């Protein structure tokens, strides 16, 4: 799977949370199947606050300095979809990983096998 970090515009079906279509590099892709759906948290274990608590290469925090971080709560939803450009498989198809970041409402294409 090739890795990407490309912004995409995603259209969801009426009343649905999963992606129905997405626009990537000026081309419209229609989702034919949802292959997987999962949620990932950010790598909270690498934040300065956590590193300070465990004493790993971080400045020593004074009492009261460690506050809950937005990074600790960050999540992104991932959808692995099969999508194509034409009405059938002849128009080109592939498997794509789409990521939705609820903190900013943005979609990214993060992986592709075509």
Biopython code that builds the backbone (N, CA, C, O; Angstrom):
import numpy as np
from Bio.PDB.StructureBuilder import StructureBuilder

atoms = [
    (1, "UNK", "N", (0.858, -1.173, 0.000)),
    (1, "UNK", "CA", (0.000, 0.000, 0.000)),
    (1, "UNK", "C", (0.902, 1.233, 0.000)),
    (1, "UNK", "O", (1.819, 1.355, 0.812)),
    (2, "UNK", "N", (0.621, 2.127, -0.916)),
    (2, "UNK", "CA", (1.341, 3.402, -0.946)),
    (2, "UNK", "C", (0.729, 4.337, 0.088)),
    (2, "UNK", "O", (-0.487, 4.366, 0.273)),
    (3, "UNK", "N", (1.575, 5.089, 0.752)),
    (3, "UNK", "CA", (1.121, 6.036, 1.778)),
    (3, "UNK", "C", (0.996, 7.431, 1.181)),
    (3, "UNK", "O", (1.817, 7.856, 0.368)),
    (4, "UNK", "N", (-0.047, 8.129, 1.604)),
    (4, "UNK", "CA", (-0.306, 9.489, 1.168)),
    (4, "UNK", "C", (-0.698, 10.335, 2.374)),
    (4, "UNK", "O", (-0.973, 9.812, 3.454)),
    (5, "UNK", "N", (-0.718, 11.617, 2.175)),
    (5, "UNK", "CA", (-1.265, 12.561, 3.146)),
    (5, "UNK", "C", (-1.931, 13.674, 2.347)),
    (5, "UNK", "O", (-1.603, 14.852, 2.492)),
    (6, "UNK", "N", (-2.878, 13.271, 1.497)),
    (6, "UNK", "CA", (-3.520, 14.195, 0.570)),
    (6, "UNK", "C", (-4.918, 14.565, 1.047)),
    (6, "UNK", "O", (-5.705, 13.688, 1.403)),
    (7, "UNK", "N", (-5.228, 15.839, 1.058)),
    (7, "UNK", "CA", (-6.608, 16.226, 1.400)),
    (7, "UNK", "C", (-7.564, 15.761, 0.310)),
    (7, "UNK", "O", (-7.244, 15.813, -0.878)),
    (8, "UNK", "N", (-8.735, 15.307, 0.728)),
    (8, "UNK", "CA", (-9.778, 14.899, -0.207)),
    (8, "UNK", "C", (-11.105, 15.477, 0.259)),
    (8, "UNK", "O", (-11.310, 15.739, 1.444)),
    (9, "UNK", "N", (-11.997, 15.669, -0.701)),
    (9, "UNK", "CA", (-13.356, 16.083, -0.372)),
    (9, "UNK", "C", (-14.212, 14.823, -0.386)),
    (9, "UNK", "O", (-14.246, 14.099, -1.380)),
    (10, "UNK", "N", (-14.891, 14.570, 0.702)),
    (10, "UNK", "CA", (-15.700, 13.360, 0.819)),
    (10, "UNK", "C", (-17.167, 13.737, 0.888)),
    (10, "UNK", "O", (-17.562, 14.659, 1.601)),
    (11, "UNK", "N", (-17.956, 13.008, 0.137)),
    (11, "UNK", "CA", (-19.418, 13.152, 0.197)),
    (11, "UNK", "C", (-19.969, 11.890, 0.826)),
    (11, "UNK", "O", (-19.658, 10.772, 0.416)),
    (12, "UNK", "N", (-20.793, 12.103, 1.830)),
    (12, "UNK", "CA", (-21.425, 10.972, 2.498)),
    (12, "UNK", "C", (-22.822, 10.789, 1.930)),
    (12, "UNK", "O", (-23.441, 11.736, 1.446)),
    (13, "UNK", "N", (-23.305, 9.560, 1.997)),
    (13, "UNK", "CA", (-24.662, 9.299, 1.551)),
    (13, "UNK", "C", (-25.655, 9.937, 2.507)),
    (13, "UNK", "O", (-25.309, 10.214, 3.656)),
    (14, "UNK", "N", (-26.888, 10.178, 2.055)),
    (14, "UNK", "CA", (-27.885, 10.805, 2.934)),
    (14, "UNK", "C", (-28.133, 9.958, 4.177)),
    (14, "UNK", "O", (-28.477, 8.779, 4.090)),
    (15, "UNK", "N", (-27.948, 10.593, 5.346)),
    (15, "UNK", "CA", (-28.170, 9.916, 6.614)),
    (15, "UNK", "C", (-27.110, 8.889, 6.971)),
    (15, "UNK", "O", (-27.283, 8.133, 7.928)),
    (16, "UNK", "N", (-26.022, 8.847, 6.225)),
    (16, "UNK", "CA", (-24.974, 7.853, 6.473)),
    (16, "UNK", "C", (-23.726, 8.526, 7.002)),
    (16, "UNK", "O", (-23.460, 9.691, 6.706)),
    (17, "UNK", "N", (-22.971, 7.792, 7.779)),
    (17, "UNK", "CA", (-21.704, 8.343, 8.253)),
    (17, "UNK", "C", (-20.530, 7.911, 7.387)),
    (17, "UNK", "O", (-19.481, 8.555, 7.414)),
    (18, "UNK", "N", (-20.682, 6.840, 6.621)),
    (18, "UNK", "CA", (-19.570, 6.374, 5.811)),
    (18, "UNK", "C", (-19.478, 7.147, 4.497)),
    (18, "UNK", "O", (-20.475, 7.679, 4.008)),
    (19, "UNK", "N", (-18.282, 7.204, 3.935)),
    (19, "UNK", "CA", (-18.098, 7.934, 2.681)),
    (19, "UNK", "C", (-18.799, 7.221, 1.524)),
    (19, "UNK", "O", (-18.779, 5.993, 1.439)),
    (20, "UNK", "N", (-19.417, 8.001, 0.636)),
    (20, "UNK", "CA", (-20.077, 7.465, -0.552)),
    (20, "UNK", "C", (-19.285, 7.801, -1.815)),
    (20, "UNK", "O", (-19.282, 7.029, -2.774)),
    (21, "UNK", "N", (-18.613, 8.955, -1.816)),
    (21, "UNK", "CA", (-17.787, 9.401, -2.938)),
    (21, "UNK", "C", (-16.656, 10.259, -2.372)),
    (21, "UNK", "O", (-16.771, 10.818, -1.281)),
    (22, "UNK", "N", (-15.566, 10.355, -3.128)),
    (22, "UNK", "CA", (-14.523, 11.304, -2.748)),
    (22, "UNK", "C", (-13.854, 11.854, -3.997)),
    (22, "UNK", "O", (-13.764, 11.192, -5.031)),
    (23, "UNK", "N", (-13.394, 13.075, -3.863)),
    (23, "UNK", "CA", (-12.719, 13.789, -4.936)),
    (23, "UNK", "C", (-11.237, 13.849, -4.591)),
    (23, "UNK", "O", (-10.849, 14.415, -3.569)),
    (24, "UNK", "N", (-10.402, 13.251, -5.466)),
    (24, "UNK", "CA", (-8.959, 13.191, -5.228)),
    (24, "UNK", "C", (-8.251, 13.556, -6.527)),
    (24, "UNK", "O", (-8.459, 12.903, -7.549)),
    (25, "UNK", "N", (-7.426, 14.582, -6.499)),
    (25, "UNK", "CA", (-6.691, 15.079, -7.676)),
    (25, "UNK", "C", (-7.628, 15.350, -8.855)),
    (25, "UNK", "O", (-7.311, 15.031, -10.001)),
    (26, "UNK", "N", (-8.779, 15.939, -8.556)),
    (26, "UNK", "CA", (-9.708, 16.318, -9.601)),
    (26, "UNK", "C", (-10.533, 15.178, -10.179)),
    (26, "UNK", "O", (-11.274, 15.374, -11.143)),
    (27, "UNK", "N", (-10.412, 13.995, -9.602)),
    (27, "UNK", "CA", (-11.173, 12.842, -10.095)),
    (27, "UNK", "C", (-12.154, 12.377, -9.029)),
    (27, "UNK", "O", (-11.823, 12.290, -7.847)),
    (28, "UNK", "N", (-13.365, 12.080, -9.476)),
    (28, "UNK", "CA", (-14.406, 11.609, -8.571)),
    (28, "UNK", "C", (-14.366, 10.084, -8.499)),
    (28, "UNK", "O", (-14.423, 9.392, -9.515)),
    (29, "UNK", "N", (-14.267, 9.583, -7.270)),
    (29, "UNK", "CA", (-14.259, 8.141, -7.015)),
    (29, "UNK", "C", (-15.541, 7.780, -6.276)),
    (29, "UNK", "O", (-15.901, 8.426, -5.292)),
    (30, "UNK", "N", (-16.228, 6.743, -6.752)),
    (30, "UNK", "CA", (-17.459, 6.269, -6.116)),
    (30, "UNK", "C", (-17.126, 5.046, -5.266)),
    (30, "UNK", "O", (-16.527, 4.084, -5.747)),
    (31, "UNK", "N", (-17.520, 5.097, -4.010)),
    (31, "UNK", "CA", (-17.259, 3.988, -3.099)),
    (31, "UNK", "C", (-18.194, 2.833, -3.457)),
    (31, "UNK", "O", (-19.416, 2.982, -3.468)),
    (32, "UNK", "N", (-17.598, 1.690, -3.747)),
    (32, "UNK", "CA", (-18.369, 0.490, -4.093)),
    (32, "UNK", "C", (-18.589, -0.414, -2.890)),
    (32, "UNK", "O", (-19.600, -1.111, -2.797)),
    (33, "UNK", "N", (-17.626, -0.395, -1.967)),
    (33, "UNK", "CA", (-17.748, -1.257, -0.786)),
    (33, "UNK", "C", (-16.918, -0.691, 0.352)),
    (33, "UNK", "O", (-15.836, -0.142, 0.139)),
    (34, "UNK", "N", (-17.436, -0.831, 1.557)),
    (34, "UNK", "CA", (-16.676, -0.514, 2.771)),
    (34, "UNK", "C", (-16.001, -1.808, 3.201)),
    (34, "UNK", "O", (-16.678, -2.790, 3.506)),
    (35, "UNK", "N", (-14.681, -1.816, 3.229)),
    (35, "UNK", "CA", (-13.942, -3.027, 3.578)),
    (35, "UNK", "C", (-13.608, -3.093, 5.062)),
    (35, "UNK", "O", (-13.547, -4.178, 5.639)),
    (36, "UNK", "N", (-13.391, -1.935, 5.679)),
    (36, "UNK", "CA", (-13.066, -1.894, 7.116)),
    (36, "UNK", "C", (-13.306, -0.485, 7.636)),
    (36, "UNK", "O", (-13.316, 0.485, 6.878)),
    (37, "UNK", "N", (-13.497, -0.398, 8.928)),
    (37, "UNK", "CA", (-13.692, 0.886, 9.603)),
    (37, "UNK", "C", (-13.124, 0.755, 11.011)),
    (37, "UNK", "O", (-13.450, -0.193, 11.725)),
    (38, "UNK", "N", (-12.267, 1.714, 11.422)),
    (38, "UNK", "CA", (-11.688, 1.687, 12.757)),
    (38, "UNK", "C", (-11.350, 3.097, 13.204)),
    (38, "UNK", "O", (-11.376, 4.043, 12.417)),
    (39, "UNK", "N", (-11.030, 3.216, 14.491)),
    (39, "UNK", "CA", (-10.661, 4.503, 15.082)),
    (39, "UNK", "C", (-9.260, 4.370, 15.665)),
    (39, "UNK", "O", (-8.950, 3.389, 16.340)),
    (40, "UNK", "N", (-8.417, 5.363, 15.399)),
    (40, "UNK", "CA", (-7.064, 5.410, 15.958)),
    (40, "UNK", "C", (-6.925, 6.629, 16.849)),
    (40, "UNK", "O", (-7.488, 7.687, 16.568)),
    (41, "UNK", "N", (-6.177, 6.472, 17.918)),
    (41, "UNK", "CA", (-5.842, 7.621, 18.757)),
    (41, "UNK", "C", (-4.485, 8.146, 18.315)),
    (41, "UNK", "O", (-3.728, 7.457, 17.633)),
    (42, "UNK", "N", (-4.195, 9.370, 18.714)),
    (42, "UNK", "CA", (-2.880, 9.918, 18.397)),
    (42, "UNK", "C", (-1.832, 9.187, 19.231)),
    (42, "UNK", "O", (-2.181, 8.543, 20.221)),
    (43, "UNK", "N", (-0.569, 9.270, 18.858)),
    (43, "UNK", "CA", (0.484, 8.613, 19.647)),
    (43, "UNK", "C", (0.743, 9.383, 20.949)),
    (43, "UNK", "O", (1.767, 10.049, 21.099)),
    (44, "UNK", "N", (-0.196, 9.279, 21.873)),
    (44, "UNK", "CA", (-0.157, 10.030, 23.125)),
    (44, "UNK", "C", (1.086, 9.726, 23.950)),
    (44, "UNK", "O", (1.520, 10.564, 24.740)),
    (45, "UNK", "N", (1.660, 8.547, 23.780)),
    (45, "UNK", "CA", (2.820, 8.150, 24.567)),
    (45, "UNK", "C", (4.071, 8.929, 24.201)),
    (45, "UNK", "O", (5.079, 8.828, 24.901)),
    (46, "UNK", "N", (4.032, 9.716, 23.106)),
    (46, "UNK", "CA", (5.203, 10.498, 22.704)),
    (46, "UNK", "C", (5.099, 11.969, 23.106)),
    (46, "UNK", "O", (6.010, 12.746, 22.819)),
    (47, "UNK", "N", (4.009, 12.363, 23.763)),
    (47, "UNK", "CA", (3.828, 13.770, 24.130)),
    (47, "UNK", "C", (4.789, 14.169, 25.239)),
    (47, "UNK", "O", (5.243, 13.325, 26.012)),
    (48, "UNK", "N", (5.097, 15.458, 25.314)),
    (48, "UNK", "CA", (6.012, 15.964, 26.336)),
    (48, "UNK", "C", (5.490, 15.675, 27.737)),
    (48, "UNK", "O", (6.265, 15.329, 28.628)),
    (49, "UNK", "N", (4.181, 15.814, 27.938)),
    (49, "UNK", "CA", (3.611, 15.571, 29.262)),
    (49, "UNK", "C", (3.832, 14.154, 29.743)),
    (49, "UNK", "O", (4.198, 13.942, 30.899)),
    (50, "UNK", "N", (3.615, 13.184, 28.879)),
    (50, "UNK", "CA", (3.817, 11.778, 29.248)),
    (50, "UNK", "C", (5.295, 11.512, 29.462)),
    (50, "UNK", "O", (5.677, 10.819, 30.405)),
    (51, "UNK", "N", (6.124, 12.060, 28.590)),
    (51, "UNK", "CA", (7.570, 11.847, 28.738)),
    (51, "UNK", "C", (8.083, 12.451, 30.045)),
    (51, "UNK", "O", (8.988, 11.898, 30.670)),
    (52, "UNK", "N", (7.511, 13.582, 30.459)),
    (52, "UNK", "CA", (7.915, 14.203, 31.719)),
    (52, "UNK", "C", (7.509, 13.334, 32.908)),
    (52, "UNK", "O", (8.259, 13.208, 33.876)),
    (53, "UNK", "N", (6.325, 12.739, 32.830)),
    (53, "UNK", "CA", (5.845, 11.894, 33.929)),
    (53, "UNK", "C", (6.724, 10.663, 34.093)),
    (53, "UNK", "O", (7.036, 10.269, 35.217)),
    (54, "UNK", "N", (7.123, 10.058, 32.989)),
    (54, "UNK", "CA", (7.950, 8.856, 33.089)),
    (54, "UNK", "C", (9.444, 9.173, 33.148)),
    (54, "UNK", "O", (10.260, 8.267, 33.318)),
    (55, "UNK", "N", (9.812, 10.459, 33.007)),
    (55, "UNK", "CA", (11.200, 10.880, 33.155)),
    (55, "UNK", "C", (12.094, 10.555, 31.983)),
    (55, "UNK", "O", (13.267, 10.232, 32.169)),
    (56, "UNK", "N", (11.557, 10.635, 30.768)),
    (56, "UNK", "CA", (12.339, 10.311, 29.580)),
    (56, "UNK", "C", (12.573, 11.570, 28.750)),
    (56, "UNK", "O", (11.646, 12.085, 28.124)),
    (57, "UNK", "N", (13.803, 12.062, 28.744)),
    (57, "UNK", "CA", (14.211, 13.170, 27.878)),
    (57, "UNK", "C", (13.221, 14.325, 27.802)),
    (57, "UNK", "O", (13.018, 14.893, 26.729)),
    (58, "UNK", "N", (12.624, 14.667, 28.890)),
    (58, "UNK", "CA", (11.692, 15.797, 28.888)),
    (58, "UNK", "C", (12.004, 16.647, 30.106)),
    (58, "UNK", "O", (12.468, 16.128, 31.121)),
    (59, "UNK", "N", (11.756, 17.940, 30.019)),
    (59, "UNK", "CA", (11.986, 18.789, 31.177)),
    (59, "UNK", "C", (11.092, 18.352, 32.340)),
    (59, "UNK", "O", (9.972, 17.878, 32.149)),
    (60, "UNK", "N", (11.613, 18.524, 33.518)),
    (60, "UNK", "CA", (10.843, 18.151, 34.705)),
    (60, "UNK", "C", (9.709, 19.150, 34.886)),
    (60, "UNK", "O", (9.927, 20.361, 34.923)),
    (61, "UNK", "N", (8.531, 18.636, 34.994)),
    (61, "UNK", "CA", (7.348, 19.488, 35.154)),
    (61, "UNK", "C", (7.160, 19.814, 36.627)),
    (61, "UNK", "O", (7.391, 18.980, 37.502)),
    (62, "UNK", "N", (6.746, 21.015, 36.873)),
    (62, "UNK", "CA", (6.432, 21.437, 38.228)),
    (62, "UNK", "C", (5.002, 21.005, 38.559)),
    (62, "UNK", "O", (4.186, 20.850, 37.651)),
    (63, "UNK", "N", (4.689, 20.810, 39.821)),
    (63, "UNK", "CA", (3.324, 20.436, 40.175)),
    (63, "UNK", "C", (2.314, 21.429, 39.587)),
    (63, "UNK", "O", (2.510, 22.642, 39.659)),
    (64, "UNK", "N", (1.257, 20.908, 39.018)),
    (64, "UNK", "CA", (0.225, 21.749, 38.439)),
    (64, "UNK", "C", (0.475, 22.136, 36.992)),
    (64, "UNK", "O", (-0.409, 22.698, 36.345)),
    (65, "UNK", "N", (1.680, 21.842, 36.464)),
    (65, "UNK", "CA", (1.978, 22.207, 35.082)),
    (65, "UNK", "C", (1.401, 21.229, 34.068)),
    (65, "UNK", "O", (1.126, 21.607, 32.930)),
    (66, "UNK", "N", (1.218, 19.991, 34.465)),
    (66, "UNK", "CA", (0.703, 18.998, 33.524)),
    (66, "UNK", "C", (-0.811, 19.085, 33.469)),
    (66, "UNK", "O", (-1.508, 18.748, 34.426)),
    (67, "UNK", "N", (-1.289, 19.535, 32.354)),
    (67, "UNK", "CA", (-2.721, 19.644, 32.152)),
    (67, "UNK", "C", (-3.120, 18.689, 31.043)),
    (67, "UNK", "O", (-2.295, 18.337, 30.201)),
    (68, "UNK", "N", (-4.383, 18.265, 31.033)),
    (68, "UNK", "CA", (-4.816, 17.380, 29.945)),
    (68, "UNK", "C", (-4.553, 18.042, 28.599)),
    (68, "UNK", "O", (-4.836, 19.224, 28.407)),
    (69, "UNK", "N", (-4.028, 17.290, 27.706)),
    (69, "UNK", "CA", (-3.681, 17.808, 26.387)),
    (69, "UNK", "C", (-4.709, 17.368, 25.363)),
    (69, "UNK", "O", (-5.285, 16.283, 25.453)),
    (70, "UNK", "N", (-4.922, 18.234, 24.394)),
    (70, "UNK", "CA", (-5.802, 17.877, 23.285)),
    (70, "UNK", "C", (-5.211, 16.679, 22.555)),
    (70, "UNK", "O", (-5.947, 15.840, 22.035)),
    (71, "UNK", "N", (-3.867, 16.595, 22.514)),
    (71, "UNK", "CA", (-3.214, 15.473, 21.840)),
    (71, "UNK", "C", (-3.607, 14.141, 22.447)),
    (71, "UNK", "O", (-3.690, 13.135, 21.742)),
    (72, "UNK", "N", (-3.851, 14.127, 23.753)),
    (72, "UNK", "CA", (-4.220, 12.879, 24.414)),
    (72, "UNK", "C", (-5.613, 12.420, 24.004)),
    (72, "UNK", "O", (-5.919, 11.230, 24.086)),
    (73, "UNK", "N", (-6.447, 13.332, 23.570)),
    (73, "UNK", "CA", (-7.820, 13.013, 23.235)),
    (73, "UNK", "C", (-8.060, 12.898, 21.735)),
    (73, "UNK", "O", (-9.156, 12.534, 21.308)),
    (74, "UNK", "N", (-7.054, 13.202, 20.941)),
    (74, "UNK", "CA", (-7.229, 13.237, 19.479)),
    (74, "UNK", "C", (-7.492, 11.837, 18.933)),
    (74, "UNK", "O", (-6.816, 10.871, 19.287)),
    (75, "UNK", "N", (-8.479, 11.759, 18.073)),
    (75, "UNK", "CA", (-8.809, 10.514, 17.406)),
    (75, "UNK", "C", (-9.043, 10.794, 15.936)),
    (75, "UNK", "O", (-9.397, 11.908, 15.548)),
    (76, "UNK", "N", (-8.843, 9.781, 15.134)),
    (76, "UNK", "CA", (-9.231, 9.881, 13.736)),
    (76, "UNK", "C", (-9.898, 8.576, 13.342)),
    (76, "UNK", "O", (-9.512, 7.488, 13.767)),
    (77, "UNK", "N", (-10.915, 8.737, 12.511)),
    (77, "UNK", "CA", (-11.656, 7.600, 11.994)),
    (77, "UNK", "C", (-11.038, 7.199, 10.670)),
    (77, "UNK", "O", (-10.722, 8.057, 9.846)),
    (78, "UNK", "N", (-10.865, 5.918, 10.462)),
    (78, "UNK", "CA", (-10.328, 5.445, 9.184)),
    (78, "UNK", "C", (-11.326, 4.509, 8.518)),
    (78, "UNK", "O", (-11.973, 3.683, 9.162)),
    (79, "UNK", "N", (-11.423, 4.671, 7.219)),
    (79, "UNK", "CA", (-12.309, 3.865, 6.392)),
    (79, "UNK", "C", (-11.474, 3.261, 5.271)),
    (79, "UNK", "O", (-10.840, 3.997, 4.515)),
    (80, "UNK", "N", (-11.461, 1.945, 5.150)),
    (80, "UNK", "CA", (-10.837, 1.292, 3.997)),
    (80, "UNK", "C", (-11.976, 0.970, 3.036)),
    (80, "UNK", "O", (-12.909, 0.241, 3.372)),
    (81, "UNK", "N", (-11.878, 1.526, 1.842)),
    (81, "UNK", "CA", (-12.967, 1.398, 0.881)),
    (81, "UNK", "C", (-12.439, 0.885, -0.452)),
    (81, "UNK", "O", (-11.286, 1.117, -0.815)),
    (82, "UNK", "N", (-13.299, 0.189, -1.163)),
    (82, "UNK", "CA", (-13.042, -0.116, -2.563)),
    (82, "UNK", "C", (-13.805, 0.926, -3.356)),
    (82, "UNK", "O", (-14.999, 1.129, -3.131)),
    (83, "UNK", "N", (-13.129, 1.589, -4.281)),
    (83, "UNK", "CA", (-13.757, 2.666, -5.040)),
    (83, "UNK", "C", (-13.327, 2.597, -6.492)),
    (83, "UNK", "O", (-12.266, 2.071, -6.828)),
    (84, "UNK", "N", (-14.187, 3.147, -7.345)),
    (84, "UNK", "CA", (-13.887, 3.166, -8.769)),
    (84, "UNK", "C", (-14.333, 4.473, -9.395)),
    (84, "UNK", "O", (-15.110, 5.227, -8.811)),
    (85, "UNK", "N", (-13.827, 4.729, -10.597)),
    (85, "UNK", "CA", (-14.155, 5.976, -11.298)),
    (85, "UNK", "C", (-15.282, 5.817, -12.288)),
    (85, "UNK", "O", (-15.900, 6.815, -12.660)),
    (86, "UNK", "N", (-15.577, 4.628, -12.728)),
    (86, "UNK", "CA", (-16.633, 4.429, -13.714)),
    (86, "UNK", "C", (-17.769, 3.606, -13.136)),
    (86, "UNK", "O", (-17.726, 3.192, -11.978)),
    (87, "UNK", "N", (-18.785, 3.374, -13.954)),
    (87, "UNK", "CA", (-19.931, 2.618, -13.474)),
    (87, "UNK", "C", (-19.615, 1.146, -13.225)),
    (87, "UNK", "O", (-20.343, 0.466, -12.501)),
    (88, "UNK", "N", (-18.540, 0.657, -13.818)),
    (88, "UNK", "CA", (-18.140, -0.726, -13.575)),
    (88, "UNK", "C", (-16.637, -0.777, -13.339)),
    (88, "UNK", "O", (-15.988, 0.266, -13.263)),
    (89, "UNK", "N", (-16.101, -1.925, -13.226)),
    (89, "UNK", "CA", (-14.671, -2.087, -12.918)),
    (89, "UNK", "C", (-13.763, -1.603, -14.054)),
    (89, "UNK", "O", (-12.572, -1.384, -13.831)),
    (90, "UNK", "N", (-14.296, -1.434, -15.256)),
    (90, "UNK", "CA", (-13.481, -0.996, -16.391)),
    (90, "UNK", "C", (-12.965, 0.425, -16.233)),
    (90, "UNK", "O", (-11.965, 0.786, -16.855)),
    (91, "UNK", "N", (-13.624, 1.242, -15.413)),
    (91, "UNK", "CA", (-13.231, 2.634, -15.244)),
    (91, "UNK", "C", (-12.059, 2.831, -14.306)),
    (91, "UNK", "O", (-11.689, 3.971, -14.025)),
    (92, "UNK", "N", (-11.473, 1.775, -13.821)),
    (92, "UNK", "CA", (-10.377, 1.875, -12.865)),
    (92, "UNK", "C", (-10.902, 1.783, -11.456)),
    (92, "UNK", "O", (-11.905, 2.411, -11.116)),
    (93, "UNK", "N", (-10.230, 1.004, -10.634)),
    (93, "UNK", "CA", (-10.659, 0.861, -9.244)),
    (93, "UNK", "C", (-9.444, 0.657, -8.359)),
    (93, "UNK", "O", (-8.334, 0.431, -8.839)),
    (94, "UNK", "N", (-9.675, 0.742, -7.073)),
    (94, "UNK", "CA", (-8.601, 0.550, -6.116)),
    (94, "UNK", "C", (-9.147, 0.468, -4.708)),
    (94, "UNK", "O", (-10.346, 0.627, -4.478)),
    (95, "UNK", "N", (-8.258, 0.218, -3.779)),
    (95, "UNK", "CA", (-8.582, 0.190, -2.356)),
    (95, "UNK", "C", (-7.903, 1.396, -1.728)),
    (95, "UNK", "O", (-6.703, 1.610, -1.898)),
    (96, "UNK", "N", (-8.690, 2.183, -0.999)),
    (96, "UNK", "CA", (-8.210, 3.438, -0.442)),
    (96, "UNK", "C", (-8.459, 3.485, 1.060)),
    (96, "UNK", "O", (-9.476, 2.990, 1.548)),
    (97, "UNK", "N", (-7.526, 4.081, 1.782)),
    (97, "UNK", "CA", (-7.733, 4.382, 3.198)),
    (97, "UNK", "C", (-8.013, 5.870, 3.332)),
    (97, "UNK", "O", (-7.172, 6.704, 2.995)),
    (98, "UNK", "N", (-9.211, 6.198, 3.831)),
    (98, "UNK", "CA", (-9.624, 7.578, 4.049)),
    (98, "UNK", "C", (-9.661, 7.837, 5.539)),
    (98, "UNK", "O", (-10.161, 7.013, 6.305)),
    (99, "UNK", "N", (-9.136, 8.974, 5.952)),
    (99, "UNK", "CA", (-9.067, 9.339, 7.364)),
    (99, "UNK", "C", (-9.901, 10.590, 7.612)),
    (99, "UNK", "O", (-9.813, 11.567, 6.868)),
    (100, "UNK", "N", (-10.711, 10.546, 8.669)),
    (100, "UNK", "CA", (-11.506, 11.705, 9.057)),
    (100, "UNK", "C", (-11.068, 12.150, 10.441)),
    (100, "UNK", "O", (-11.144, 11.381, 11.399)),
    (101, "UNK", "N", (-10.606, 13.396, 10.548)),
    (101, "UNK", "CA", (-10.185, 13.973, 11.822)),
    (101, "UNK", "C", (-11.329, 14.822, 12.363)),
    (101, "UNK", "O", (-11.623, 15.889, 11.824)),
    (102, "UNK", "N", (-11.969, 14.351, 13.420)),
    (102, "UNK", "CA", (-13.140, 15.062, 13.950)),
    (102, "UNK", "C", (-12.775, 16.396, 14.590)),
    (102, "UNK", "O", (-13.644, 17.255, 14.739)),
    (103, "UNK", "N", (-11.513, 16.593, 14.973)),
    (103, "UNK", "CA", (-11.133, 17.854, 15.600)),
    (103, "UNK", "C", (-11.170, 19.023, 14.618)),
    (103, "UNK", "O", (-11.465, 20.153, 15.007)),
    (104, "UNK", "N", (-10.871, 18.751, 13.340)),
    (104, "UNK", "CA", (-10.909, 19.843, 12.353)),
    (104, "UNK", "C", (-11.891, 19.573, 11.209)),
    (104, "UNK", "O", (-12.059, 20.416, 10.327)),
    (105, "UNK", "N", (-12.535, 18.411, 11.218)),
    (105, "UNK", "CA", (-13.524, 18.088, 10.198)),
    (105, "UNK", "C", (-12.944, 17.808, 8.823)),
    (105, "UNK", "O", (-13.657, 17.864, 7.821)),
    (106, "UNK", "N", (-11.652, 17.508, 8.771)),
    (106, "UNK", "CA", (-10.980, 17.297, 7.485)),
    (106, "UNK", "C", (-10.800, 15.817, 7.171)),
    (106, "UNK", "O", (-10.589, 14.986, 8.054)),
    (107, "UNK", "N", (-10.891, 15.523, 5.875)),
    (107, "UNK", "CA", (-10.635, 14.187, 5.351)),
    (107, "UNK", "C", (-9.279, 14.167, 4.662)),
    (107, "UNK", "O", (-8.876, 15.148, 4.038)),
    (108, "UNK", "N", (-8.576, 13.041, 4.777)),
    (108, "UNK", "CA", (-7.302, 12.836, 4.099)),
    (108, "UNK", "C", (-7.328, 11.461, 3.450)),
    (108, "UNK", "O", (-7.928, 10.528, 3.983)),
    (109, "UNK", "N", (-6.686, 11.340, 2.317)),
    (109, "UNK", "CA", (-6.399, 10.026, 1.753)),
    (109, "UNK", "C", (-5.029, 9.650, 2.307)),
    (109, "UNK", "O", (-4.050, 10.363, 2.086)),
    (110, "UNK", "N", (-4.958, 8.531, 3.027)),
    (110, "UNK", "CA", (-3.703, 8.175, 3.687)),
    (110, "UNK", "C", (-3.055, 6.913, 3.107)),
    (110, "UNK", "O", (-1.909, 6.601, 3.430)),
    (111, "UNK", "N", (-3.785, 6.187, 2.252)),
    (111, "UNK", "CA", (-3.209, 5.011, 1.634)),
    (111, "UNK", "C", (-4.001, 4.583, 0.416)),
    (111, "UNK", "O", (-5.189, 4.881, 0.289)),
    (112, "UNK", "N", (-3.308, 3.864, -0.495)),
    (112, "UNK", "CA", (-3.971, 3.461, -1.741)),
    (112, "UNK", "C", (-3.279, 2.229, -2.315)),
    (112, "UNK", "O", (-2.052, 2.147, -2.364)),
    (113, "UNK", "N", (-4.101, 1.274, -2.747)),
    (113, "UNK", "CA", (-3.645, 0.149, -3.567)),
    (113, "UNK", "C", (-4.535, 0.177, -4.790)),
    (113, "UNK", "O", (-5.739, -0.060, -4.690)),
    (114, "UNK", "N", (-3.952, 0.464, -5.949)),
    (114, "UNK", "CA", (-4.777, 0.512, -7.167)),
    (114, "UNK", "C", (-4.155, -0.305, -8.284)),
    (114, "UNK", "O", (-4.712, -0.377, -9.379)),
]
sb = StructureBuilder()
sb.init_structure("model")
sb.init_model(0)
sb.init_chain("A")
sb.init_seg("    ")
for serial, (resi, resn, name, xyz) in enumerate(atoms, 1):
    if name == "N":
        sb.init_residue(resn, " ", resi, " ")
    sb.init_atom(name, np.array(xyz, "f"), 0.0, 1.0, " ", f" {name:<3s}", serial, name[0])
structure = sb.get_structure()
